[in-house]
Amino acid sequence: MKKNLLSLVVIFSIITGGKAVAQTSATATANATAGVVTPITLTKTVDLNFGILVPSGTPGTLTLTPMGIRTHAGGVSVLSATGMVTPALFAVSGESGYAFGITLPGTDVILTNGGGQTMHVSDFVSFPSVATGGTLVGGVHTLTVGGMLHVDANQAAGIYTSQTPFSVTVNYN
């Protein structure tokens, strides 16, 4: 009797154990999700304009901040009649509440008066700054850009304009 009982236990173990070993796969399901935000855009609304200046026999610089404040050094003077003085003004648009980074020109921009004389702009700065970037409130933000104009000694008179526009880039952080 013990032998028959032992045989039944062994047979039962083999049958139920075989089913547990026979499970070699399992299946589950998952959903896929993607979030899409409004593309970020940058539109120039006003060009960078250093206004009217007077050179001398000494080279100098004229700096225009992103807030529109001019300072001069060296042999450059400014007149009380400044002309149109504006930092470059850009409109940033995109997804509200998202932060963005700013990239300014890394090389000088050359201005020419059409007669072969040149000046160059360097040290571009922005508000908000490159270091902090900005945040789109209501999906918009204003970005202003200034820089430093380098004026040669006895710079020739004329209207100097960049032949190639400079690039400013914004991107979502």
HUCORGI-V646003 format. One record per backbone hydrogen bond with DSSP energy under -1.0 kcal/mol. CO is the residue of the C=O (numbers start at 1). NH is the residue of the N-H. Records with the same first field share a line. If there is no record, write none. Layout:
CO = NH + NH
This chain:
1 = 5
2 = 6
3 = 7
4 = 8
5 = 9
6 = 10
7 = 11
8 = 12
9 = 13
10 = 14
11 = 15
12 = 16
13 = 17
14 = 18
15 = 19
16 = 20
17 = 21
18 = 22
22 = 24
41 = 93
43 = 91
46 = 89
49 = 86
54 = 77
56 = 154
59 = 75
60 = 151
61 = 73
62 = 149
63 = 71
64 = 147
65 = 68
69 = 65
71 = 63
73 = 61
77 = 54
80 = 82
82 = 52
86 = 49
88 = 145
89 = 45 + 46
90 = 143
91 = 43
92 = 141
93 = 41
95 = 98
98 = 136
99 = 173
100 = 134
101 = 171
103 = 169
109 = 121
111 = 119
112 = 161
117 = 113
119 = 111
120 = 150
121 = 109
122 = 148
125 = 146
127 = 144
129 = 133
134 = 100
136 = 97
137 = 140
139 = 94
140 = 137
141 = 92
143 = 90
144 = 127
145 = 88
146 = 125
147 = 64
148 = 122
149 = 62
151 = 60
152 = 155
161 = 112
169 = 103
171 = 101
